[in-house]
């Protein structure tokens, strides 16, 4: 009986002493919280990268449409410059998953929007004279609009966080500034 009393007293003493001893408490709390803080940090970096890529896709769409809408006519060299400038906007993101399609859409006499010309970077252009669905009221008979469609497949640099490719798309519509329609030359 005496041995069990001594063992119980020793256990109580150890438990009490352990509850009062705070020497290693900060280290244990730190070890428990650090993985959570790292997860929040990496998650915020990833969210910031995704938002930046999405904003740059929007900038590519509107910049390409703006550059095309400023011209009265566009040559092959002009189009190459527009695509080059569009790709540069994405820096530091890779441009391999970027596709840009610039299309001049003209409304015929009945108001039906048709493709006058189309050029593309890393995708296929639209067929000439094909119909295009535009937002209501964007074109009236005899007017035109420059339509730019951009698609970007964002892949996470931290592949363990986001394993799938997220696709960002943006379509920009701008009216030509220097002519009723922007013509395409070689």
RABELNOR-V163742 format. One record per residue. RES is the residue in three letters. SS is DSSP state (H for helix, E for strand, L for the rest). PHI is phi in degrees with one decimal (999 if undefined). Layout:
BEGIN
RES/SS/PHI
RES/SS/PHI
END
This chain:
BEGIN
UNK/L/999
UNK/H/-64.1
UNK/H/-66.7
UNK/H/-69.6
UNK/H/-64.0
UNK/H/-66.6
UNK/H/-66.4
UNK/H/-65.1
UNK/H/-63.3
UNK/H/-64.8
UNK/H/-64.0
UNK/H/-63.8
UNK/H/-63.9
UNK/H/-68.0
UNK/H/-65.9
UNK/H/-63.4
UNK/H/-63.8
UNK/H/-65.7
UNK/H/-67.3
UNK/H/-85.8
UNK/L/-80.9
UNK/L/-110.3
UNK/L/-61.8
UNK/L/-103.6
UNK/H/-64.1
UNK/H/-63.8
UNK/H/-66.0
UNK/H/-67.7
UNK/H/-61.8
UNK/H/-61.2
UNK/H/-65.1
UNK/H/-80.2
UNK/H/-91.5
UNK/H/-57.0
UNK/H/-60.7
UNK/H/-67.0
UNK/H/-64.5
UNK/H/-63.7
UNK/H/-63.0
UNK/H/-63.1
UNK/H/-63.8
UNK/H/-64.1
UNK/H/-65.3
UNK/H/-70.3
UNK/H/-63.3
UNK/H/-65.6
UNK/H/-63.0
UNK/H/-64.3
UNK/H/-62.3
UNK/H/-65.0
UNK/H/-63.9
UNK/H/-63.2
UNK/H/-62.3
UNK/H/-63.5
UNK/H/-65.7
UNK/H/-71.0
UNK/H/-63.0
UNK/H/-62.7
UNK/H/-63.3
UNK/H/-61.9
UNK/H/-61.4
UNK/H/-74.3
UNK/H/-69.0
UNK/H/-63.4
UNK/H/-64.5
UNK/H/-65.0
UNK/H/-63.7
UNK/H/-71.6
UNK/H/-73.2
UNK/L/-77.2
UNK/L/-92.7
UNK/L/-84.8
UNK/E/-147.1
UNK/E/-124.6
UNK/L/-99.0
UNK/H/-62.0
UNK/H/-65.5
UNK/H/-62.3
UNK/H/-65.9
UNK/H/-62.7
UNK/H/-65.3
UNK/H/-63.1
UNK/H/-66.7
UNK/H/-65.5
UNK/H/-64.4
UNK/H/-63.7
UNK/H/-66.8
UNK/H/-66.3
UNK/H/-62.7
UNK/L/-75.2
UNK/L/-53.3
UNK/L/-95.4
UNK/L/-75.1
UNK/L/-67.9
UNK/L/-96.5
UNK/L/-63.1
UNK/L/-88.4
UNK/E/-89.2
UNK/E/-133.4
UNK/E/-129.5
UNK/E/-127.5
UNK/E/-110.9
UNK/E/-132.4
UNK/E/-95.1
UNK/E/-110.8
UNK/E/-117.1
UNK/E/-85.7
UNK/L/-75.4
UNK/L/-59.4
UNK/L/-88.4
UNK/L/88.2
UNK/L/-79.9
UNK/E/-74.3
UNK/E/-127.6
UNK/E/-76.9
UNK/E/-85.4
UNK/E/-157.4
UNK/E/-152.1
UNK/E/-129.6
UNK/E/-143.4
UNK/E/-118.7
UNK/L/60.9
UNK/L/-158.5
UNK/L/-99.3
UNK/L/-74.2
UNK/L/-74.4
UNK/L/-74.1
UNK/L/-62.7
UNK/L/71.8
UNK/L/-77.0
UNK/E/-83.8
UNK/L/-131.6
UNK/L/-90.8
UNK/L/-117.0
UNK/L/-58.8
UNK/L/-58.8
UNK/L/78.9
UNK/L/-74.1
UNK/L/-127.8
UNK/L/-117.8
UNK/L/-52.5
UNK/L/88.0
UNK/L/-105.0
UNK/E/-140.1
UNK/E/-148.3
UNK/E/-93.7
UNK/E/-112.9
UNK/E/-117.8
UNK/E/-113.7
UNK/E/-123.1
UNK/E/-130.4
UNK/E/-138.4
UNK/E/-94.7
UNK/E/-85.3
UNK/L/-113.6
UNK/L/-67.2
UNK/L/-71.1
UNK/L/-103.8
UNK/L/-63.0
UNK/L/-76.6
UNK/L/-85.8
UNK/L/-119.6
UNK/L/-86.2
UNK/L/-92.4
UNK/L/-81.1
UNK/E/-100.0
UNK/E/-99.3
UNK/E/-104.9
UNK/E/-130.2
UNK/E/-150.7
UNK/E/-123.9
UNK/E/-118.1
UNK/E/-123.4
UNK/E/-135.9
UNK/L/-80.5
UNK/L/-60.8
UNK/L/-100.9
UNK/L/-105.0
UNK/L/-154.9
UNK/L/-68.2
UNK/L/-134.3
UNK/L/-86.4
UNK/E/-90.7
UNK/E/-113.3
UNK/L/-116.8
UNK/L/-91.4
END
